[in-house]
Amino acid sequence: MNRQLLHTPEGVRDIYGKEYARKLAVEELIHERLRLYGYQDIQTPTFEFFDVFSREIGTTPSRELYKFFDKEGNTLVLRPDFTPSMARCAAKYFMDEDVPIRFCYVGNTFTNTGSLQGKLKEVTQMGAELIGDGSVEADGEMIALVVESLQKAGLKDFQVSIGQMEYFKGICAQAGLDEQTESELRGFISGKNIFGAEELLTGRGVAESYCKMLLKVSEHFGSVDVLDEAKGLADNPRSLKAIERLEKLYQVLKSYGVEKYVSFDLGMLSKYYYYTGIIFKAYTYGLGEPVVKGGRYDRLLGHFGKKAPAVGFAVVVDDLMSALERQKSHEPCEDEIKVLTYHATNYEERLSQAKELRDKGIRTVLLPDRD
């Protein structure tokens, strides 16, 4: 027998037994929280047309997509990200809706990345999308929902870091950066590579005053007090409006009672180019990757023919499970399974007992007596 048949490809894994039972239980806890906020379940296909995740949409780079062809020669991809699928679905089925739409979902995403740091190429994501509401209150609902969902899952000592794409873009426009320079700078600042960012700006001949302003963006992180510092740095209307929005958001989060879980990071810039306003990530100790990613994407639905503001988030369930395990949190355990053995003379009796137990909600297995 070919022993390779027993193994999975690099970047994917089997989940079974008690580990899978705990994962399902955590998903159900989060799902119940989403439903309490009025979010309705939706399921989209595992693969979509390539154009749904194209460069113009601003999602995962083409080189990181799993691509294949159908019989008609159309290029298809396994979804790397749920948000463009949600936008497509909303545009198709809710084109004429003028009231906010609330979706929630669970499913696997696929990214064809390298094996650095042992990251999985297939992960489970749970998330929510609020479409048709461009208010700061909608932003607050999303972040409050993130906090409450993680609490329900049993996570402790986590922080939701909030950024604002418009703040950075306002300074870039003020400095006169072209699209390519802005894109490269975003990569450097997002990766906290200040030397690379400085070399880029100097090489492109950006004025020293603007260089200092742009490099200073990465230093604005911490409590709500950093917003005052940020206002002192930027003097263009676009950036100042972004800070004003964050200040209003903080007041909304105080009304929810979740402000102690929140910090701000104006140097946090997402790799997804469809984000237009706030972006946020939830971090916890013992894990380098965020367990939640989200943000506002007010122009994405326009690519599918429906102009509507939107905001959403996704919980990376596999990373959340790793964090819960490391924190020794009290994860829901698998129920005990009652075992009934039978032999030829008492099979009917044992089967009747098993049916009664199952009717009471007790997990029961019938096994032949080997004695």
Secondary structure as UniProt FT lines:
FT   HELIX           3..6
FT   TURN            10..11
FT   HELIX           17..36
FT   TURN            37..38
FT   STRAND          40..41
FT   STRAND          47..49
FT   HELIX           50..53
FT   TURN            55..58
FT   HELIX           62..64
FT   STRAND          67..69
FT   TURN            71..72
FT   STRAND          75..78
FT   HELIX           83..93
FT   TURN            95..96
FT   STRAND          101..110
FT   HELIX           116..118
FT   STRAND          122..131
FT   HELIX           136..153
FT   STRAND          158..164
FT   HELIX           165..175
FT   HELIX           179..190
FT   TURN            191..192
FT   HELIX           194..203
FT   TURN            204..205
FT   HELIX           208..216
FT   HELIX           217..219
FT   STRAND          221..222
FT   TURN            224..225
FT   HELIX           226..233
FT   HELIX           237..256
FT   HELIX           259..261
FT   STRAND          262..265
FT   TURN            266..267
FT   TURN            273..274
FT   STRAND          278..284
FT   TURN            285..286
FT   STRAND          292..296
FT   TURN            298..299
FT   HELIX           300..304
FT   STRAND          310..316
FT   HELIX           317..326
FT   TURN            327..328
FT   STRAND          338..342
FT   TURN            344..346
FT   HELIX           347..359
FT   TURN            360..361
FT   STRAND          364..368
//
